[in-house]
Amino acid sequence: MASDLPVLRMRTNADNIAKIKAIAKYNKRSVSKEMEMLLERYIAEFEKEHKEIEVGFMTPKELLQDAKDRISGNPPYGD
């Protein structure tokens, strides 16, 4: 069944991919669910050390500008 969840792509080397596949299989998870669990754990650790990250929602106009910035190689990495 297709998901409506956003997609996050990443690049890594073949060894990392093989290892995360082995870990996911050991934990009886898909690679996607294993990565989601690891990401959530990392975010929780970061927020515990620093502070909770507030997530805001962008307007359609802001989403469009963000996409244009990223395509042009100028993503908003600052605050």
N, CA, C, O and CB atoms as a CASP TS submission, in Angstrom:
PFRMAT TS
TARGET T0000
AUTHOR 0000-0000-0000
METHOD Language model
MODEL 1
PARENT N/A
ATOM      1  N   MET     1       0.842  -1.179   0.000  1.00  0.00           N
ATOM      2  CA  MET     1       0.000   0.000   0.000  1.00  0.00           C
ATOM      3  C   MET     1       0.887   1.243   0.000  1.00  0.00           C
ATOM      4  O   MET     1       1.843   1.330   0.771  1.00  0.00           O
ATOM      5  CB  MET     1      -0.958  -0.002   1.219  1.00  0.00           C
ATOM      6  N   ALA     2       0.575   2.176  -0.845  1.00  0.00           N
ATOM      7  CA  ALA     2       1.349   3.413  -0.935  1.00  0.00           C
ATOM      8  C   ALA     2       1.153   4.254   0.315  1.00  0.00           C
ATOM      9  O   ALA     2       0.103   4.204   0.955  1.00  0.00           O
ATOM     10  CB  ALA     2       0.948   4.213  -2.182  1.00  0.00           C
ATOM     11  N   SER     3       2.163   5.017   0.651  1.00  0.00           N
ATOM     12  CA  SER     3       2.130   5.867   1.829  1.00  0.00           C
ATOM     13  C   SER     3       2.056   7.326   1.425  1.00  0.00           C
ATOM     14  O   SER     3       2.584   7.723   0.386  1.00  0.00           O
ATOM     15  CB  SER     3       3.354   5.620   2.707  1.00  0.00           C
ATOM     16  N   ASP     4       1.397   8.122   2.254  1.00  0.00           N
ATOM     17  CA  ASP     4       1.347   9.569   2.037  1.00  0.00           C
ATOM     18  C   ASP     4       2.473  10.284   2.775  1.00  0.00           C
ATOM     19  O   ASP     4       2.548  11.513   2.748  1.00  0.00           O
ATOM     20  CB  ASP     4      -0.003  10.124   2.485  1.00  0.00           C
ATOM     21  N   LEU     5       3.351   9.525   3.436  1.00  0.00           N
ATOM     22  CA  LEU     5       4.436  10.133   4.196  1.00  0.00           C
ATOM     23  C   LEU     5       5.478  10.739   3.259  1.00  0.00           C
ATOM     24  O   LEU     5       5.709  10.223   2.166  1.00  0.00           O
ATOM     25  CB  LEU     5       5.089   9.097   5.121  1.00  0.00           C
ATOM     26  N   PRO     6       6.107  11.837   3.688  1.00  0.00           N
ATOM     27  CA  PRO     6       7.180  12.416   2.871  1.00  0.00           C
ATOM     28  C   PRO     6       8.336  11.427   2.732  1.00  0.00           C
ATOM     29  O   PRO     6       8.519  10.545   3.572  1.00  0.00           O
ATOM     30  CB  PRO     6       7.681  13.744   3.490  1.00  0.00           C
ATOM     31  N   VAL     7       9.099  11.585   1.680  1.00  0.00           N
ATOM     32  CA  VAL     7      10.229  10.711   1.401  1.00  0.00           C
ATOM     33  C   VAL     7      11.523  11.464   1.685  1.00  0.00           C
ATOM     34  O   VAL     7      11.664  12.630   1.316  1.00  0.00           O
ATOM     35  CB  VAL     7      10.194  10.206  -0.066  1.00  0.00           C
ATOM     36  N   LEU     8      12.459  10.798   2.339  1.00  0.00           N
ATOM     37  CA  LEU     8      13.779  11.363   2.608  1.00  0.00           C
ATOM     38  C   LEU     8      14.798  10.469   1.912  1.00  0.00           C
ATOM     39  O   LEU     8      14.911   9.285   2.227  1.00  0.00           O
ATOM     40  CB  LEU     8      14.068  11.473   4.160  1.00  0.00           C
ATOM     41  N   ARG     9      15.534  11.038   0.969  1.00  0.00           N
ATOM     42  CA  ARG     9      16.559  10.274   0.254  1.00  0.00           C
ATOM     43  C   ARG     9      17.912  10.626   0.825  1.00  0.00           C
ATOM     44  O   ARG     9      18.144  11.750   1.271  1.00  0.00           O
ATOM     45  CB  ARG     9      16.518  10.556  -1.274  1.00  0.00           C
ATOM     46  N   MET    10      18.801   9.654   0.806  1.00  0.00           N
ATOM     47  CA  MET    10      20.160   9.912   1.257  1.00  0.00           C
ATOM     48  C   MET    10      21.130   9.060   0.456  1.00  0.00           C
ATOM     49  O   MET    10      20.751   8.052  -0.141  1.00  0.00           O
ATOM     50  CB  MET    10      20.303   9.629   2.767  1.00  0.00           C
ATOM     51  N   ARG    11      22.359   9.472   0.454  1.00  0.00           N
ATOM     52  CA  ARG    11      23.409   8.713  -0.217  1.00  0.00           C
ATOM     53  C   ARG    11      24.385   8.226   0.852  1.00  0.00           C
ATOM     54  O   ARG    11      24.714   8.945   1.795  1.00  0.00           O
ATOM     55  CB  ARG    11      24.141   9.581  -1.309  1.00  0.00           C
ATOM     56  N   THR    12      24.829   7.004   0.679  1.00  0.00           N
ATOM     57  CA  THR    12      25.824   6.436   1.579  1.00  0.00           C
ATOM     58  C   THR    12      26.562   5.341   0.830  1.00  0.00           C
ATOM     59  O   THR    12      26.228   5.026  -0.312  1.00  0.00           O
ATOM     60  CB  THR    12      25.168   5.885   2.885  1.00  0.00           C
ATOM     61  N   ASN    13      27.557   4.767   1.471  1.00  0.00           N
ATOM     62  CA  ASN    13      28.342   3.737   0.779  1.00  0.00           C
ATOM     63  C   ASN    13      27.687   2.362   0.918  1.00  0.00           C
ATOM     64  O   ASN    13      26.786   2.167   1.734  1.00  0.00           O
ATOM     65  CB  ASN    13      29.780   3.695   1.333  1.00  0.00           C
ATOM     66  N   ALA    14      28.155   1.424   0.114  1.00  0.00           N
ATOM     67  CA  ALA    14      27.570   0.085   0.057  1.00  0.00           C
ATOM     68  C   ALA    14      27.681  -0.658   1.389  1.00  0.00           C
ATOM     69  O   ALA    14      26.783  -1.418   1.749  1.00  0.00           O
ATOM     70  CB  ALA    14      28.241  -0.723  -1.035  1.00  0.00           C
ATOM     71  N   ASP    15      28.770  -0.444   2.117  1.00  0.00           N
ATOM     72  CA  ASP    15      28.926  -1.112   3.413  1.00  0.00           C
ATOM     73  C   ASP    15      27.846  -0.669   4.393  1.00  0.00           C
ATOM     74  O   ASP    15      27.266  -1.501   5.091  1.00  0.00           O
ATOM     75  CB  ASP    15      30.315  -0.825   3.999  1.00  0.00           C
ATOM     76  N   ASN    16      27.568   0.642   4.452  1.00  0.00           N
ATOM     77  CA  ASN    16      26.524   1.134   5.348  1.00  0.00           C
ATOM     78  C   ASN    16      25.165   0.551   4.989  1.00  0.00           C
ATOM     79  O   ASN    16      24.385   0.197   5.873  1.00  0.00           O
ATOM     80  CB  ASN    16      26.465   2.656   5.307  1.00  0.00           C
ATOM     81  N   ILE    17      24.880   0.452   3.700  1.00  0.00           N
ATOM     82  CA  ILE    17      23.611  -0.105   3.259  1.00  0.00           C
ATOM     83  C   ILE    17      23.500  -1.572   3.661  1.00  0.00           C
ATOM     84  O   ILE    17      22.469  -1.999   4.180  1.00  0.00           O
ATOM     85  CB  ILE    17      23.456   0.047   1.742  1.00  0.00           C
ATOM     86  N   ALA    18      24.542  -2.331   3.427  1.00  0.00           N
ATOM     87  CA  ALA    18      24.523  -3.757   3.796  1.00  0.00           C
ATOM     88  C   ALA    18      24.338  -3.921   5.300  1.00  0.00           C
ATOM     89  O   ALA    18      23.599  -4.799   5.746  1.00  0.00           O
ATOM     90  CB  ALA    18      25.827  -4.455   3.343  1.00  0.00           C
ATOM     91  N   LYS    19      25.006  -3.082   6.077  1.00  0.00           N
ATOM     92  CA  LYS    19      24.924  -3.199   7.533  1.00  0.00           C
ATOM     93  C   LYS    19      23.538  -2.816   8.049  1.00  0.00           C
ATOM     94  O   LYS    19      23.002  -3.488   8.930  1.00  0.00           O
ATOM     95  CB  LYS    19      25.987  -2.321   8.193  1.00  0.00           C
ATOM     96  N   ILE    20      22.947  -1.737   7.509  1.00  0.00           N
ATOM     97  CA  ILE    20      21.616  -1.349   7.989  1.00  0.00           C
ATOM     98  C   ILE    20      20.580  -2.380   7.571  1.00  0.00           C
ATOM     99  O   ILE    20      19.606  -2.602   8.290  1.00  0.00           O
ATOM    100  CB  ILE    20      21.227   0.043   7.455  1.00  0.00           C
ATOM    101  N   LYS    21      20.774  -3.014   6.416  1.00  0.00           N
ATOM    102  CA  LYS    21      19.872  -4.101   6.006  1.00  0.00           C
ATOM    103  C   LYS    21      19.972  -5.273   6.977  1.00  0.00           C
ATOM    104  O   LYS    21      18.956  -5.869   7.335  1.00  0.00           O
ATOM    105  CB  LYS    21      20.202  -4.572   4.568  1.00  0.00           C
ATOM    106  N   ALA    22      21.182  -5.607   7.404  1.00  0.00           N
ATOM    107  CA  ALA    22      21.376  -6.705   8.357  1.00  0.00           C
ATOM    108  C   ALA    22      20.735  -6.372   9.705  1.00  0.00           C
ATOM    109  O   ALA    22      20.097  -7.227  10.319  1.00  0.00           O
ATOM    110  CB  ALA    22      22.881  -7.002   8.541  1.00  0.00           C
ATOM    111  N   ILE    23      20.903  -5.141  10.160  1.00  0.00           N
ATOM    112  CA  ILE    23      20.316  -4.721  11.441  1.00  0.00           C
ATOM    113  C   ILE    23      18.789  -4.745  11.351  1.00  0.00           C
ATOM    114  O   ILE    23      18.119  -5.214  12.271  1.00  0.00           O
ATOM    115  CB  ILE    23      20.813  -3.299  11.836  1.00  0.00           C
ATOM    116  N   ALA    24      18.240  -4.243  10.248  1.00  0.00           N
ATOM    117  CA  ALA    24      16.786  -4.234  10.062  1.00  0.00           C
ATOM    118  C   ALA    24      16.235  -5.660  10.054  1.00  0.00           C
ATOM    119  O   ALA    24      15.205  -5.941  10.667  1.00  0.00           O
ATOM    120  CB  ALA    24      16.412  -3.510   8.751  1.00  0.00           C
ATOM    121  N   LYS    25      16.924  -6.544   9.361  1.00  0.00           N
ATOM    122  CA  LYS    25      16.482  -7.946   9.314  1.00  0.00           C
ATOM    123  C   LYS    25      16.522  -8.561  10.711  1.00  0.00           C
ATOM    124  O   LYS    25      15.589  -9.264  11.100  1.00  0.00           O
ATOM    125  CB  LYS    25      17.369  -8.769   8.341  1.00  0.00           C
ATOM    126  N   TYR    26      17.573  -8.308  11.460  1.00  0.00           N
ATOM    127  CA  TYR    26      17.704  -8.817  12.828  1.00  0.00           C
ATOM    128  C   TYR    26      16.546  -8.332  13.697  1.00  0.00           C
ATOM    129  O   TYR    26      16.014  -9.084  14.514  1.00  0.00           O
ATOM    130  CB  TYR    26      19.048  -8.378  13.442  1.00  0.00           C
ATOM    131  N   ASN    27      16.160  -7.068  13.513  1.00  0.00           N
ATOM    132  CA  ASN    27      15.086  -6.474  14.303  1.00  0.00           C
ATOM    133  C   ASN    27      13.698  -6.705  13.711  1.00  0.00           C
ATOM    134  O   ASN    27      12.700  -6.202  14.226  1.00  0.00           O
ATOM    135  CB  ASN    27      15.324  -5.001  14.448  1.00  0.00           C
ATOM    136  N   LYS    28      13.648  -7.478  12.613  1.00  0.00           N
ATOM    137  CA  LYS    28      12.388  -7.792  11.928  1.00  0.00           C
ATOM    138  C   LYS    28      11.647  -6.528  11.499  1.00  0.00           C
ATOM    139  O   LYS    28      10.435  -6.403  11.673  1.00  0.00           O
ATOM    140  CB  LYS    28      11.491  -8.634  12.835  1.00  0.00           C
ATOM    141  N   ARG    29      12.415  -5.594  10.931  1.00  0.00           N
ATOM    142  CA  ARG    29      11.867  -4.342  10.411  1.00  0.00           C
ATOM    143  C   ARG    29      12.300  -4.181   8.962  1.00  0.00           C
ATOM    144  O   ARG    29      13.262  -4.800   8.508  1.00  0.00           O
ATOM    145  CB  ARG    29      12.330  -3.123  11.267  1.00  0.00           C
ATOM    146  N   SER    30      11.572  -3.341   8.254  1.00  0.00           N
ATOM    147  CA  SER    30      12.047  -2.933   6.928  1.00  0.00           C
ATOM    148  C   SER    30      13.208  -1.954   7.147  1.00  0.00           C
ATOM    149  O   SER    30      13.374  -1.402   8.234  1.00  0.00           O
ATOM    150  CB  SER    30      10.880  -2.275   6.062  1.00  0.00           C
ATOM    151  N   VAL    31      13.990  -1.754   6.111  1.00  0.00           N
ATOM    152  CA  VAL    31      15.083  -0.791   6.206  1.00  0.00           C
ATOM    153  C   VAL    31      14.512   0.594   6.498  1.00  0.00           C
ATOM    154  O   VAL    31      15.080   1.350   7.286  1.00  0.00           O
ATOM    155  CB  VAL    31      15.925  -0.776   4.899  1.00  0.00           C
ATOM    156  N   SER    32      13.399   0.921   5.868  1.00  0.00           N
ATOM    157  CA  SER    32      12.773   2.222   6.084  1.00  0.00           C
ATOM    158  C   SER    32      12.371   2.403   7.551  1.00  0.00           C
ATOM    159  O   SER    32      12.635   3.455   8.134  1.00  0.00           O
ATOM    160  CB  SER    32      11.545   2.378   5.175  1.00  0.00           C
ATOM    161  N   LYS    33      11.739   1.393   8.151  1.00  0.00           N
ATOM    162  CA  LYS    33      11.325   1.486   9.552  1.00  0.00           C
ATOM    163  C   LYS    33      12.534   1.514  10.486  1.00  0.00           C
ATOM    164  O   LYS    33      12.507   2.190  11.514  1.00  0.00           O
ATOM    165  CB  LYS    33      10.408   0.312   9.915  1.00  0.00           C
ATOM    166  N   GLU    34      13.583   0.790  10.137  1.00  0.00           N
ATOM    167  CA  GLU    34      14.804   0.812  10.949  1.00  0.00           C
ATOM    168  C   GLU    34      15.419   2.211  10.933  1.00  0.00           C
ATOM    169  O   GLU    34      15.818   2.731  11.975  1.00  0.00           O
ATOM    170  CB  GLU    34      15.827  -0.234  10.431  1.00  0.00           C
ATOM    171  N   MET    35      15.493   2.813   9.754  1.00  0.00           N
ATOM    172  CA  MET    35      16.047   4.158   9.643  1.00  0.00           C
ATOM    173  C   MET    35      15.165   5.175  10.364  1.00  0.00           C
ATOM    174  O   MET    35      15.673   6.103  10.993  1.00  0.00           O
ATOM    175  CB  MET    35      16.209   4.548   8.171  1.00  0.00           C
ATOM    176  N   GLU    36      13.849   5.005  10.276  1.00  0.00           N
ATOM    177  CA  GLU    36      12.935   5.910  10.987  1.00  0.00           C
ATOM    178  C   GLU    36      13.158   5.815  12.492  1.00  0.00           C
ATOM    179  O   GLU    36      13.202   6.836  13.178  1.00  0.00           O
ATOM    180  CB  GLU    36      11.461   5.582  10.644  1.00  0.00           C
ATOM    181  N   MET    37      13.299   4.598  13.008  1.00  0.00           N
ATOM    182  CA  MET    37      13.541   4.405  14.435  1.00  0.00           C
ATOM    183  C   MET    37      14.864   5.048  14.846  1.00  0.00           C
ATOM    184  O   MET    37      14.928   5.711  15.881  1.00  0.00           O
ATOM    185  CB  MET    37      13.544   2.907  14.784  1.00  0.00           C
ATOM    186  N   LEU    38      15.919   4.862  14.053  1.00  0.00           N
ATOM    187  CA  LEU    38      17.214   5.460  14.358  1.00  0.00           C
ATOM    188  C   LEU    38      17.153   6.981  14.316  1.00  0.00           C
ATOM    189  O   LEU    38      17.743   7.656  15.160  1.00  0.00           O
ATOM    190  CB  LEU    38      18.268   4.956  13.384  1.00  0.00           C
ATOM    191  N   LEU    39      16.442   7.514  13.337  1.00  0.00           N
ATOM    192  CA  LEU    39      16.305   8.957  13.221  1.00  0.00           C
ATOM    193  C   LEU    39      15.549   9.537  14.415  1.00  0.00           C
ATOM    194  O   LEU    39      15.946  10.566  14.961  1.00  0.00           O
ATOM    195  CB  LEU    39      15.593   9.317  11.919  1.00  0.00           C
ATOM    196  N   GLU    40      14.468   8.885  14.818  1.00  0.00           N
ATOM    197  CA  GLU    40      13.702   9.345  15.978  1.00  0.00           C
ATOM    198  C   GLU    40      14.547   9.289  17.249  1.00  0.00           C
ATOM    199  O   GLU    40      14.471  10.190  18.084  1.00  0.00           O
ATOM    200  CB  GLU    40      12.433   8.498  16.151  1.00  0.00           C
ATOM    201  N   ARG    41      15.347   8.241  17.396  1.00  0.00           N
ATOM    202  CA  ARG    41      16.227   8.120  18.564  1.00  0.00           C
ATOM    203  C   ARG    41      17.274   9.236  18.566  1.00  0.00           C
ATOM    204  O   ARG    41      17.554   9.826  19.610  1.00  0.00           O
ATOM    205  CB  ARG    41      16.920   6.737  18.579  1.00  0.00           C
ATOM    206  N   TYR    42      17.849   9.524  17.400  1.00  0.00           N
ATOM    207  CA  TYR    42      18.856  10.574  17.292  1.00  0.00           C
ATOM    208  C   TYR    42      18.252  11.941  17.614  1.00  0.00           C
ATOM    209  O   TYR    42      18.861  12.743  18.323  1.00  0.00           O
ATOM    210  CB  TYR    42      19.471  10.582  15.886  1.00  0.00           C
ATOM    211  N   ILE    43      17.060  12.200  17.093  1.00  0.00           N
ATOM    212  CA  ILE    43      16.393  13.478  17.363  1.00  0.00           C
ATOM    213  C   ILE    43      16.103  13.621  18.852  1.00  0.00           C
ATOM    214  O   ILE    43      16.322  14.689  19.424  1.00  0.00           O
ATOM    215  CB  ILE    43      15.085  13.594  16.552  1.00  0.00           C
ATOM    216  N   ALA    44      15.611  12.554  19.487  1.00  0.00           N
ATOM    217  CA  ALA    44      15.318  12.597  20.926  1.00  0.00           C
ATOM    218  C   ALA    44      16.582  12.885  21.736  1.00  0.00           C
ATOM    219  O   ALA    44      16.541  13.668  22.684  1.00  0.00           O
ATOM    220  CB  ALA    44      14.689  11.267  21.386  1.00  0.00           C
ATOM    221  N   GLU    45      17.703  12.260  21.372  1.00  0.00           N
ATOM    222  CA  GLU    45      18.973  12.503  22.070  1.00  0.00           C
ATOM    223  C   GLU    45      19.431  13.950  21.880  1.00  0.00           C
ATOM    224  O   GLU    45      19.905  14.587  22.820  1.00  0.00           O
ATOM    225  CB  GLU    45      20.062  11.532  21.563  1.00  0.00           C
ATOM    226  N   PHE    46      19.286  14.456  20.669  1.00  0.00           N
ATOM    227  CA  PHE    46      19.680  15.838  20.383  1.00  0.00           C
ATOM    228  C   PHE    46      18.837  16.806  21.221  1.00  0.00           C
ATOM    229  O   PHE    46      19.365  17.730  21.838  1.00  0.00           O
ATOM    230  CB  PHE    46      19.525  16.151  18.867  1.00  0.00           C
ATOM    231  N   GLU    47      17.519  16.578  21.230  1.00  0.00           N
ATOM    232  CA  GLU    47      16.629  17.464  21.971  1.00  0.00           C
ATOM    233  C   GLU    47      16.862  17.372  23.474  1.00  0.00           C
ATOM    234  O   GLU    47      16.706  18.365  24.184  1.00  0.00           O
ATOM    235  CB  GLU    47      15.181  17.139  21.651  1.00  0.00           C
ATOM    236  N   LYS    48      17.225  16.220  23.956  1.00  0.00           N
ATOM    237  CA  LYS    48      17.516  16.058  25.381  1.00  0.00           C
ATOM    238  C   LYS    48      18.747  16.885  25.769  1.00  0.00           C
ATOM    239  O   LYS    48      18.778  17.504  26.832  1.00  0.00           O
ATOM    240  CB  LYS    48      17.738  14.562  25.724  1.00  0.00           C
ATOM    241  N   GLU    49      19.749  16.887  24.903  1.00  0.00           N
ATOM    242  CA  GLU    49      20.990  17.613  25.175  1.00  0.00           C
ATOM    243  C   GLU    49      20.824  19.119  24.974  1.00  0.00           C
ATOM    244  O   GLU    49      21.422  19.910  25.703  1.00  0.00           O
ATOM    245  CB  GLU    49      22.108  17.093  24.280  1.00  0.00           C
ATOM    246  N   HIS    50      20.031  19.513  24.006  1.00  0.00           N
ATOM    247  CA  HIS    50      19.888  20.924  23.661  1.00  0.00           C
ATOM    248  C   HIS    50      18.527  21.422  24.142  1.00  0.00           C
ATOM    249  O   HIS    50      18.380  21.807  25.302  1.00  0.00           O
ATOM    250  CB  HIS    50      20.046  21.143  22.128  1.00  0.00           C
ATOM    251  N   LYS    51      17.573  21.417  23.289  1.00  0.00           N
ATOM    252  CA  LYS    51      16.191  21.763  23.641  1.00  0.00           C
ATOM    253  C   LYS    51      15.292  21.189  22.559  1.00  0.00           C
ATOM    254  O   LYS    51      15.752  20.812  21.481  1.00  0.00           O
ATOM    255  CB  LYS    51      15.993  23.325  23.782  1.00  0.00           C
ATOM    256  N   GLU    52      13.996  21.130  22.866  1.00  0.00           N
ATOM    257  CA  GLU    52      13.065  20.589  21.889  1.00  0.00           C
ATOM    258  C   GLU    52      13.058  21.480  20.645  1.00  0.00           C
ATOM    259  O   GLU    52      13.045  22.708  20.733  1.00  0.00           O
ATOM    260  CB  GLU    52      11.640  20.469  22.492  1.00  0.00           C
ATOM    261  N   ILE    53      13.067  20.841  19.522  1.00  0.00           N
ATOM    262  CA  ILE    53      13.045  21.566  18.256  1.00  0.00           C
ATOM    263  C   ILE    53      11.591  21.856  17.914  1.00  0.00           C
ATOM    264  O   ILE    53      10.770  20.946  17.806  1.00  0.00           O
ATOM    265  CB  ILE    53      13.749  20.754  17.111  1.00  0.00           C
ATOM    266  N   GLU    54      11.289  23.129  17.748  1.00  0.00           N
ATOM    267  CA  GLU    54       9.930  23.509  17.368  1.00  0.00           C
ATOM    268  C   GLU    54       9.790  23.375  15.863  1.00  0.00           C
ATOM    269  O   GLU    54      10.601  23.902  15.102  1.00  0.00           O
ATOM    270  CB  GLU    54       9.596  24.957  17.829  1.00  0.00           C
ATOM    271  N   VAL    55       8.761  22.671  15.446  1.00  0.00           N
ATOM    272  CA  VAL    55       8.526  22.454  14.028  1.00  0.00           C
ATOM    273  C   VAL    55       7.381  23.362  13.593  1.00  0.00           C
ATOM    274  O   VAL    55       6.256  23.247  14.079  1.00  0.00           O
ATOM    275  CB  VAL    55       8.206  20.952  13.726  1.00  0.00           C
ATOM    276  N   GLY    56       7.689  24.255  12.679  1.00  0.00           N
ATOM    277  CA  GLY    56       6.668  25.132  12.137  1.00  0.00           C
ATOM    278  C   GLY    56       6.211  24.619  10.791  1.00  0.00           C
ATOM    279  O   GLY    56       6.878  23.795  10.165  1.00  0.00           O
ATOM    280  N   PHE    57       5.102  25.097  10.366  1.00  0.00           N
ATOM    281  CA  PHE    57       4.584  24.676   9.074  1.00  0.00           C
ATOM    282  C   PHE    57       4.660  25.843   8.107  1.00  0.00           C
ATOM    283  O   PHE    57       4.361  26.980   8.471  1.00  0.00           O
ATOM    284  CB  PHE    57       3.133  24.156   9.198  1.00  0.00           C
ATOM    285  N   MET    58       5.057  25.564   6.884  1.00  0.00           N
ATOM    286  CA  MET    58       5.219  26.590   5.869  1.00  0.00           C
ATOM    287  C   MET    58       3.913  26.790   5.108  1.00  0.00           C
ATOM    288  O   MET    58       3.117  25.867   4.937  1.00  0.00           O
ATOM    289  CB  MET    58       6.353  26.222   4.905  1.00  0.00           C
ATOM    290  N   THR    59       3.727  28.007   4.667  1.00  0.00           N
ATOM    291  CA  THR    59       2.603  28.304   3.789  1.00  0.00           C
ATOM    292  C   THR    59       2.935  27.740   2.405  1.00  0.00           C
ATOM    293  O   THR    59       4.098  27.450   2.125  1.00  0.00           O
ATOM    294  CB  THR    59       2.314  29.854   3.728  1.00  0.00           C
ATOM    295  N   PRO    60       1.936  27.581   1.540  1.00  0.00           N
ATOM    296  CA  PRO    60       2.246  27.119   0.178  1.00  0.00           C
ATOM    297  C   PRO    60       3.276  27.997  -0.531  1.00  0.00           C
ATOM    298  O   PRO    60       4.127  27.486  -1.260  1.00  0.00           O
ATOM    299  CB  PRO    60       0.975  27.071  -0.649  1.00  0.00           C
ATOM    300  N   LYS    61       3.206  29.311  -0.324  1.00  0.00           N
ATOM    301  CA  LYS    61       4.170  30.215  -0.947  1.00  0.00           C
ATOM    302  C   LYS    61       5.580  29.947  -0.419  1.00  0.00           C
ATOM    303  O   LYS    61       6.544  29.956  -1.185  1.00  0.00           O
ATOM    304  CB  LYS    61       3.773  31.682  -0.693  1.00  0.00           C
ATOM    305  N   GLU    62       5.703  29.707   0.901  1.00  0.00           N
ATOM    306  CA  GLU    62       7.011  29.415   1.496  1.00  0.00           C
ATOM    307  C   GLU    62       7.540  28.070   1.003  1.00  0.00           C
ATOM    308  O   GLU    62       8.739  27.930   0.764  1.00  0.00           O
ATOM    309  CB  GLU    62       6.919  29.418   3.037  1.00  0.00           C
ATOM    310  N   LEU    63       6.666  27.086   0.848  1.00  0.00           N
ATOM    311  CA  LEU    63       7.077  25.778   0.324  1.00  0.00           C
ATOM    312  C   LEU    63       7.627  25.915  -1.092  1.00  0.00           C
ATOM    313  O   LEU    63       8.655  25.324  -1.425  1.00  0.00           O
ATOM    314  CB  LEU    63       5.892  24.790   0.341  1.00  0.00           C
ATOM    315  N   LEU    64       6.947  26.690  -1.916  1.00  0.00           N
ATOM    316  CA  LEU    64       7.393  26.896  -3.288  1.00  0.00           C
ATOM    317  C   LEU    64       8.748  27.590  -3.318  1.00  0.00           C
ATOM    318  O   LEU    64       9.629  27.196  -4.083  1.00  0.00           O
ATOM    319  CB  LEU    64       6.364  27.713  -4.068  1.00  0.00           C
ATOM    320  N   GLN    65       8.924  28.624  -2.489  1.00  0.00           N
ATOM    321  CA  GLN    65      10.206  29.330  -2.446  1.00  0.00           C
ATOM    322  C   GLN    65      11.315  28.409  -1.946  1.00  0.00           C
ATOM    323  O   GLN    65      12.431  28.439  -2.464  1.00  0.00           O
ATOM    324  CB  GLN    65      10.107  30.575  -1.546  1.00  0.00           C
ATOM    325  N   ASP    66      11.007  27.586  -0.936  1.00  0.00           N
ATOM    326  CA  ASP    66      11.989  26.642  -0.415  1.00  0.00           C
ATOM    327  C   ASP    66      12.430  25.673  -1.508  1.00  0.00           C
ATOM    328  O   ASP    66      13.621  25.400  -1.652  1.00  0.00           O
ATOM    329  CB  ASP    66      11.414  25.871   0.784  1.00  0.00           C
ATOM    330  N   ALA    67      11.478  25.153  -2.277  1.00  0.00           N
ATOM    331  CA  ALA    67      11.806  24.236  -3.374  1.00  0.00           C
ATOM    332  C   ALA    67      12.685  24.926  -4.413  1.00  0.00           C
ATOM    333  O   ALA    67      13.655  24.341  -4.894  1.00  0.00           O
ATOM    334  CB  ALA    67      10.521  23.706  -4.037  1.00  0.00           C
ATOM    335  N   LYS    68      12.348  26.168  -4.758  1.00  0.00           N
ATOM    336  CA  LYS    68      13.160  26.917  -5.730  1.00  0.00           C
ATOM    337  C   LYS    68      14.576  27.138  -5.198  1.00  0.00           C
ATOM    338  O   LYS    68      15.549  27.002  -5.939  1.00  0.00           O
ATOM    339  CB  LYS    68      12.497  28.276  -6.057  1.00  0.00           C
ATOM    340  N   ASP    69      14.689  27.482  -3.903  1.00  0.00           N
ATOM    341  CA  ASP    69      16.006  27.694  -3.295  1.00  0.00           C
ATOM    342  C   ASP    69      16.839  26.418  -3.321  1.00  0.00           C
ATOM    343  O   ASP    69      18.030  26.462  -3.628  1.00  0.00           O
ATOM    344  CB  ASP    69      15.855  28.190  -1.853  1.00  0.00           C
ATOM    345  N   ARG    70      16.232  25.298  -3.005  1.00  0.00           N
ATOM    346  CA  ARG    70      16.962  24.037  -2.977  1.00  0.00           C
ATOM    347  C   ARG    70      17.408  23.620  -4.378  1.00  0.00           C
ATOM    348  O   ARG    70      18.520  23.124  -4.559  1.00  0.00           O
ATOM    349  CB  ARG    70      16.099  22.942  -2.353  1.00  0.00           C
ATOM    350  N   ILE    71      16.544  23.821  -5.360  1.00  0.00           N
ATOM    351  CA  ILE    71      16.900  23.488  -6.743  1.00  0.00           C
ATOM    352  C   ILE    71      18.066  24.342  -7.208  1.00  0.00           C
ATOM    353  O   ILE    71      18.945  23.860  -7.922  1.00  0.00           O
ATOM    354  CB  ILE    71      15.694  23.681  -7.680  1.00  0.00           C
ATOM    355  N   SER    72      18.079  25.608  -6.808  1.00  0.00           N
ATOM    356  CA  SER    72      19.148  26.505  -7.224  1.00  0.00           C
ATOM    357  C   SER    72      20.414  26.328  -6.403  1.00  0.00           C
ATOM    358  O   SER    72      21.414  27.005  -6.644  1.00  0.00           O
ATOM    359  CB  SER    72      18.685  27.929  -7.131  1.00  0.00           C
ATOM    360  N   GLY    73      20.376  25.403  -5.415  1.00  0.00           N
ATOM    361  CA  GLY    73      21.558  25.162  -4.591  1.00  0.00           C
ATOM    362  C   GLY    73      21.726  26.161  -3.478  1.00  0.00           C
ATOM    363  O   GLY    73      22.832  26.356  -2.974  1.00  0.00           O
ATOM    364  N   ASN    74      20.638  26.799  -3.085  1.00  0.00           N
ATOM    365  CA  ASN    74      20.691  27.816  -2.038  1.00  0.00           C
ATOM    366  C   ASN    74      19.669  27.524  -0.939  1.00  0.00           C
ATOM    367  O   ASN    74      18.820  28.370  -0.655  1.00  0.00           O
ATOM    368  CB  ASN    74      20.443  29.209  -2.636  1.00  0.00           C
ATOM    369  N   PRO    75      19.732  26.337  -0.310  1.00  0.00           N
ATOM    370  CA  PRO    75      18.757  26.029   0.737  1.00  0.00           C
ATOM    371  C   PRO    75      18.974  26.876   1.978  1.00  0.00           C
ATOM    372  O   PRO    75      20.097  27.303   2.247  1.00  0.00           O
ATOM    373  CB  PRO    75      18.824  24.558   1.103  1.00  0.00           C
ATOM    374  N   PRO    76      17.921  27.124   2.735  1.00  0.00           N
ATOM    375  CA  PRO    76      18.027  27.966   3.933  1.00  0.00           C
ATOM    376  C   PRO    76      18.566  27.190   5.140  1.00  0.00           C
ATOM    377  O   PRO    76      17.796  26.716   5.975  1.00  0.00           O
ATOM    378  CB  PRO    76      16.661  28.562   4.274  1.00  0.00           C
ATOM    379  N   TYR    77      19.877  27.065   5.221  1.00  0.00           N
ATOM    380  CA  TYR    77      20.458  26.297   6.314  1.00  0.00           C
ATOM    381  C   TYR    77      20.546  27.082   7.608  1.00  0.00           C
ATOM    382  O   TYR    77      20.735  26.484   8.667  1.00  0.00           O
ATOM    383  CB  TYR    77      21.820  25.818   5.930  1.00  0.00           C
ATOM    384  N   GLY    78      20.418  28.385   7.563  1.00  0.00           N
ATOM    385  CA  GLY    78      20.521  29.201   8.770  1.00  0.00           C
ATOM    386  C   GLY    78      19.244  29.158   9.580  1.00  0.00           C
ATOM    387  O   GLY    78      18.312  28.425   9.250  1.00  0.00           O
ATOM    388  N   ASP    79      19.204  29.950  10.647  1.00  0.00           N
ATOM    389  CA  ASP    79      18.017  29.997  11.492  1.00  0.00           C
ATOM    390  C   ASP    79      16.860  30.674  10.830  1.00  0.00           C
ATOM    391  O   ASP    79      15.789  30.788  11.425  1.00  0.00           O
ATOM    392  CB  ASP    79      18.320  30.686  12.766  1.00  0.00           C
TER
END
